[in-house]
């Protein structure tokens, strides 16, 4: 985003808002990963440690979720770039 037309205080304020939003998005994604993978993979509560099967499931679930999020983010960036290019014409 271009904040060059804002004064220094306004730029700092906008940067702070963006950073806060990014942190909220990260925490939301992390919470979603934890909830989804826990509900999918953990089903034996007789031990406080994860079984090797649960551990493998958690690792695969997390990896798949992160790859999916990365791919969606890349597609969103491509669509956004196309929209910006179209708007400039």
KEKOLRO-836056 format. One record per residue (C-alpha): x, y, z; residue in three letters. Coordinates in steps of 0.001 Angstrom, whole numbers, plus 500000, padded with zeros to 6 digits. Layout:
XYZala
...
END
This chain:
500000500000500000unk
501153503502499266unk
501013505794502268unk
503271508464500779unk
500509511068500891unk
500149510587504672unk
502265512385507246unk
504685510381509431unk
502206509908512288unk
499492508685509925unk
501948506312508212unk
503003504879511573unk
499365504459512594unk
498464502673509341unk
501518500417509663unk
500471499520513204unk
496937498680512037unk
498278496465509238unk
500666494660511598unk
497835494055514076unk
495641492642511298unk
498451490369510099unk
498927489043513634unk
495186488403513965unk
495193486540510641unk
498186484448511723unk
496581483571515066unk
493311482669513343unk
495142480375510913unk
497135478775513740unk
493970478200515758unk
492260476631512745unk
495211474276512177unk
495273473203515810unk
491521472612515985unk
491214470784512665unk
494249468561513117unk
493467467770516759unk
489876466813515943unk
491009464716512979unk
494029462978514470unk
493736462684518241unk
491291460056519435unk
493043458213522260unk
493052460011525593unk
494495457169527665unk
497971458723527493unk
499190462299527672unk
501682461595524864unk
500713461283521216unk
500976457844519680unk
503209457500516636unk
500085457208514463unk
498633460422515935unk
501971462199515594unk
502254461233511921unk
498661462288511314unk
499289465683512973unk
502412466265510864unk
500608465346507620unk
497547467398508527unk
499627470460509386unk
501735470183506250unk
498648469810504053unk
496920472777505717unk
499975475019505308unk
500489474020501665unk
496811474692500987unk
497000478119502650unk
500164478943500705unk
498541477949497422unk
495376479938498124unk
497512482949499059unk
499461482677495814unk
496265482465493753unk
494823485428495626unk
497981487440494905unk
497746486531491200unk
494083487550491052unk
494861490782492893unk
497716491570490477unk
495414490968487507unk
492734493196489027unk
495265495969489631unk
496555495633486071unk
493027495779484678unk
492189498808486816unk
495218500686485478unk
494104500252481834unk
END
